[in-house]
């Protein structure tokens, strides 16, 4: 089963929340592969850092070859966000809010139509009364 982007974000956030110390990128990718999101781990981690739910540390390692090792850890905001339901809960809340806004727009639209019809009825009534025409009802 392929995970949605939101599920991938929550899985990586969960991995980071399990251990609040610095976790190597290799460990995160390894853990994520078991949860069907290893290939996208770097993209997900970039999003988590951008959202300030995780931060990364770089360490230059010099042996025979020189490279930069990355490790990540969850921020306090990320920990709270994870405990409140993460991206899945946020998406659910966003969808609920959008549905409520659509219903409000529909209610205002229907109210506007009825107000317009009532106004038209009152204008028609005024014309009939002003010109002494007989109302058919």
N, C-alpha and C positions, 0 to 999 in steps of 0.2 A: 504494500500500500504506500503510495507516494504521499508525503506530507505537504500540506499547504505552506506558503511562506509564513503565515502566522504561527502555525504549529512548529515550524523550524525555529522561529525566534523564541518561542516558549521553551523548546527542548534545550537550546543552548543556554538560555537564561537559567533553566533548571540545573544544568551541569555546573554553571558558575555558582549558583546558590548552595549547592551541596557542599562546596568547599570554598570558604571566603578568602582563602590564601590565593597567591598567584598560581595560576594553572597554565601549563605550557600549551602552546597551540597544538602540538602533537597529541597531547592527552585529550584536548577538547575534540579534535578531529576524530580520534579513535573512539571516544565515547559517543560522538554524534553519529558515526557510521553505524553503530549498533541500533541507532534510533532513526535510521534512514535519512539523515541530513548531513552526513560527513562531507559530501562534495561541496556543499554550499556553506560550510562552516565559516570560511573567511568572509564571505559576503554578509552573513548573519552577524558575525562579530563586528564588522564595520558599522552596521546599522545600530547595534547595541551601544557601541562607543559614541556614535553620532547622537543617539537619544540620551546619552549620559547615564545609561544603566550599567555600563561596564567601562573599564579603562585598561589600556595596555601599557606594558613596560617593555622596553627594548634593552637588551644587554649584548654588547659586542663581545664575541668569543673569538680568541685567536689561538689557533693550533696550527696545523699544517695549512689549513685554509681559513680565511677570515669570513665570518658571516654574522648576521644579526638574529638572535633568538628572540621570539616574542612570547610573552606570557600575558594572561588576562586575569582580571579579578572583577568581581561584582562590586558596584558602588552601593552605598546605603540606599540611594533612590531606587536602584535596581532590585535590591533585596525587598524593599517595601512594595514596589511594583509587582514583583513575583508573588509575594504573599497575598496581594489583593486580586490575583487572578491573571496577571500578565496581559499579553497582547490579545489573547482570546476574549478575556473579559472586557478589555478596552474596545475591541471590535464589536462585541455584543452591545455594549453601551452606545457606541456610535450608530449602530443600525437602529437601535431603539429610539435614539434621539432623532434620527433622520425620519423614521416612520411617524413619530409624534409631530414633527414639523410639517410633513406632508398632510397629515390629518388636520392640522391647524389651518393650513392653506386652503384645504378643501372646505372646511367649515366657514372660513371668511368668504370664500368665493360663493358658496351657497347663500350665505347671509347677504352678500352684495346683490346677488340676483333678486332675492326676495325684496330687499329694500328698493331696488330699481323698479320692480313690478308694482310695489305699493305706491311709490312716487308717481309712476305713470297712471295708476288708478286714480290717485288724488287729483292729478292735473286734469284727467278726463272728467272727473266728477265736477271739478271747478268750472270747466268749459260748459258742461251741460247745464249747470246751475246758473252761470253768468249769462248765457244766451237763452235761458228759459227753454232749453230742450228737455224732453222727457227721457229719463233714464229707462232703459229697457228692463231694468231689474229693480 
